[in-house]
Amino acid sequence: MNLLTISTQIILAIIFFMHSTQSLASQSLILPLKAKLIPSNKLSFHHNISLTVSLTVGSPPQAATMVLDTGSELSWLRCQKTPAAAAPSFSPSLSSSYRPTPCSSSTCTTRTRDFPIPASCDAKHLCHVAVSYADASSVEGNLAAEVFYLDQSNSFDNITFGCMDSGSSSNPEDLKTTGLVGLNRGGLSFITQAGFRKFSYCISGKDSSGVLLFGDADFPWLSPLNYTPLVEMPAATRLPYFDRAAYTVRLEGVRVGNRLLPVQKTIYEPDHTGAGQTMVDSGTQFTFLLGPVYDALKAEFLRQTKGILRPLDEPEFVFQGAMDACFRVELSRRAAPAMLPAVALMFRGVEMSVRGEKLLYRVAGMTRGNDGVYCLTFGNSDLLGVEAYIVGHHHQQNMWMEFDLSKSRVGLADFSCDWPRKSWGCNLRADAGFFFRVIFFNRRCIVISDFSRDSKILLDKCSFSMKDTSTVVLSGTNNRFGFDSILVLGKGLPIWIDA
């Protein structure tokens, strides 16, 4: 889900941590991110942050740029009956490995059970699917299976996806990508089909760079995470307003400064229809609360910021249709006013504290004299017609967010996510026959070899240079092993990644 005035497209460069004795699904993939801000007057509710990854699909492989979405299940590609197309697309007629899914298949009859719109059977007896989003955009087509390549040597066979040949969207940016990769808990999501049981991301609050990681985040510099359990819904239970495949957690309270909002605890719990679930969604920018909680938050925030913030006092002004707690702030200020009370989202077992600059968002192009218009970064989900609490990515900045499907939990910890400014990787073969991967993150290097799963070395204050086409020198400090530099002899050139 998403709703904002700036779309953040995060370009992912893929580097693999290789272990020759393990299956692909048990390895870890770390993806350095870089953001590109795209101004727009009207953007969709579904894709306000677009993490895009370049893959190849089919036989022979066709290039595809796909959006990664933790709020969606079905991965899909824009398909064209003929190879020529104005927008990036996949041509199934050019792939020998393309397999359409018949409507009699168990994939069509049972594995689509979590789709909001039920699958159907078309005139050719193929499984027909449709996906619609909250901004009224939609795509539809047929289920099919294909091979997805993450690089030249690593692939996932028989991935079920939607080959979509029709749809509509009000956002022209949607036409710049080939499709979408779904990462929720559904049976047909990419994360489920690929066999990864854990993934993490970390988004910077400064430049929207960050890291997306598939697999274990077993880094020595990562702080211990605090976990909150995911809400499980029995397979036989069907509630009209409950998304069973979402990352749903238990919201137990909201605190402004030291004051707990005076609302009934039952308001945070889903009702008999499923309305009122709390979803952690990287595809939504801001956080949205059900009306009674939002009204209490707005009143308390206004009370505690009286004399600190100047209210906009324009009853008709509602930012993005759901945010009406807005203020006038001098344009000369480079940061949010000091002394703003933090807003804490109290989940079972862990809190997410929103403070400082993350509390206010400047409305682009809106001024009142020498003042800019800033709005509280919490909105009223009732005004959106959404019967849920949604925790957006703006409040997840500078936090390490882990989604652990094996233990059915979400972990988080404060973390400075702006460290991967520049990253390079190299795939080297040492004289002894071992293969190495080297990840260079702005003065930090991670060296991983294939002869042992635990052969991972971290260098601080790291520099990276090449003597010639086959010799790479990494210099740095490692407290565990006590050396000041490391020399890696390799056969093959580094992979340079502008991230």
Secondary structure, 3 states (H helix, E strand, C coil): CCCCCEEEEEEECCEEECCCCCCHHHCEEEEEEEEEEEECCCCCCCCCEEEEEEEEECCCCEEEEEEEECCCCCCEEEECCCCCCCCCCECHHHCCCCEECECCCHHHHCCCCCCCCCCEECCCCEEEEEEECCCCCEEEEEEEEEEEECCCCCEEEEEEEEEEEEEECCCHHHHHCCEEEECCCCCCCHHHHHCCCEEEEEECCCCCCEEEEECCCCCCCCCCCEEEECCCCCCCCCCCCCCCCCCEECEEEEEECCEECCCCHHHHCCCCCCCCEEEECCCCCCEEECHHHHHHHHHHHHHHCECCEEECCCCCCCECCCECCEEEEECCCCCCCCCCCCEEEEECCEEEEECHHHHEEEEEEEEECCEEEEEECEEEHHHHCCCEEEECHHHHCCEEEEEECCCCEEEEEECCCCCCCCEEEEEEECCCCCEEEEEEECCEEEEEECCCCCCEEEEEEEEEEEEECCEEEEEEEECCCCEEEEEEECCCCEEEECC
